[in-house]
Amino acid sequence: MKFPIYLDSQATTPLDPRVLEEMLPYFTERFGNASSIDHLYGSEASEAVENARKKIARCINAKPEDIIFTSGATESNNIAILGIAEKHAAKGDHIVTCVTEHKSVLDVCKHLEKMGKRVTYVPVDKFGMVDLKKLEEAICEKTILISVMTANNEIGTIAPIHNIGEIAKKYGVLFHTDAAQAAGHIPLDVEKLNVDLMSISAHKMYGPKGVGALYVRHSNLNAKPFPIIHGGGHEQGIRSGTLNVPGIVGFGKAFEIAVKEMGEENKRFDRWRKYMWDVFREKSSPVELNGHPDKRLSHNLNVSFEGVENKALIRAVCSKLALSSGSACTTLNVEPSHVIMALGLNPERAHTAIRLGFSRFNTEEEIIFATEFIFQAVNKLRKIKLRF
Ligand SMILES: Cc1ncc(COP(=O)(O)O)c(C=O)c1O
């Protein structure tokens, strides 16, 4: 076993060697600019980009021209929300989102509020499931966009995207979903889900960092956002800037592999998650599960060990395990997770929550080792606390 064992797959996943292999020629001999198609170097690069675009489109049942390459899900979320707010400024000024969204959605919404727009943050239940009734009630004549994430990056809860898509359709409101954590891990079909805009990131599915996409349903003319970066008019004018060709090639390969292998992988992750959870309950109770018991990402387990501060536990295991609390923190200031706080439970749950993210490169042996190492550390920390 190689230590520390990586168990932080919601932060990022390791690059799959099959992906790297596909990318390598585009750093060296095939280095062309995908826009410079007057010569072989450029046309080779352009062809590689278009192949990747087709692969990615196929993975979500979209048309290739509806895939806009970006630097990742943060940028895709920014384009979707800012770009739609600006485009439809004359029509409305109201956005509906959810309290447990990623900061790259919440902070964009806060920015828009400062600019005079209105945002409704729909609450979630104790499992992190968005309240559909409140979501529907929030929609008004001036609502231009609903933005709700497909799967949560901290607690793994999977939202009822299909139902939200139906609500959006019923009221003629555009629907954006941040699928950064879901893409490549659960099946996604933009037609079935009635999604108009979808953010995806390559590095959450064993692809490279710094590349992602925004799916834009061009058949709905209202769905094409205004650009937030202006320049050469790349990517149908939605996202200017020279394309990251090796990254895009890797993204295409990563998504293709993920869709092919997710069924088997998820079976393995479900088994590991159940094993860990059963052992934690048996050996280190009281322990609580954060997130939905079954409508959750297979490769995510988020638990709170009562009385054991997450930072202390992460520090206690860090020589052997790489895991995180999933909450935002700076060196001086540790904030409790806004996601766990939003579940409406005892605030201690947020200070004790740890996130375990499995990857395709973890082994059963590593999971068994990690489980034992964690429960022993939990029990030791509890004993130390009792002594003081
Ligand atoms: C749900 C969610 N949205 C957006 C992002 C940002 O993605 P990226 O790192 O590609 O900018 C992340 C990554 O942490 C995420 O988990």
PDBQT file of the ligand as one rigid body, heavy atoms in Angstrom, charges set to zero:
ROOT
HETATM    1  C1  LIG A 401     -20.207  20.855  -7.243  1.00  0.00    +0.000 C 
HETATM    2  C2  LIG A 401     -19.000  21.555  -7.759  1.00  0.00    +0.000 A 
HETATM    3  N1  LIG A 401     -19.156  22.598  -8.570  1.00  0.00    +0.000 NA
HETATM    4  C3  LIG A 401     -18.108  23.254  -9.091  1.00  0.00    +0.000 A 
HETATM    5  C4  LIG A 401     -16.821  22.893  -8.782  1.00  0.00    +0.000 A 
HETATM    6  C5  LIG A 401     -15.680  23.648  -9.383  1.00  0.00    +0.000 C 
HETATM    7  O1  LIG A 401     -15.110  22.879 -10.384  1.00  0.00    +0.000 OA
HETATM    8  P1  LIG A 401     -13.706  23.263 -11.028  1.00  0.00    +0.000 P 
HETATM    9  O2  LIG A 401     -12.669  22.824 -10.061  1.00  0.00    +0.000 OA
HETATM   10  O3  LIG A 401     -13.667  22.504 -12.316  1.00  0.00    +0.000 OA
HETATM   11  O4  LIG A 401     -13.694  24.734 -11.249  1.00  0.00    +0.000 OA
HETATM   12  C6  LIG A 401     -16.609  21.824  -7.918  1.00  0.00    +0.000 A 
HETATM   13  C7  LIG A 401     -15.251  21.424  -7.531  1.00  0.00    +0.000 C 
HETATM   14  O5  LIG A 401     -14.861  21.510  -6.395  1.00  0.00    +0.000 OA
HETATM   15  C8  LIG A 401     -17.729  21.133  -7.398  1.00  0.00    +0.000 A 
HETATM   16  O6  LIG A 401     -17.577  20.118  -6.567  1.00  0.00    +0.000 OA
ENDROOT
TORSDOF 0
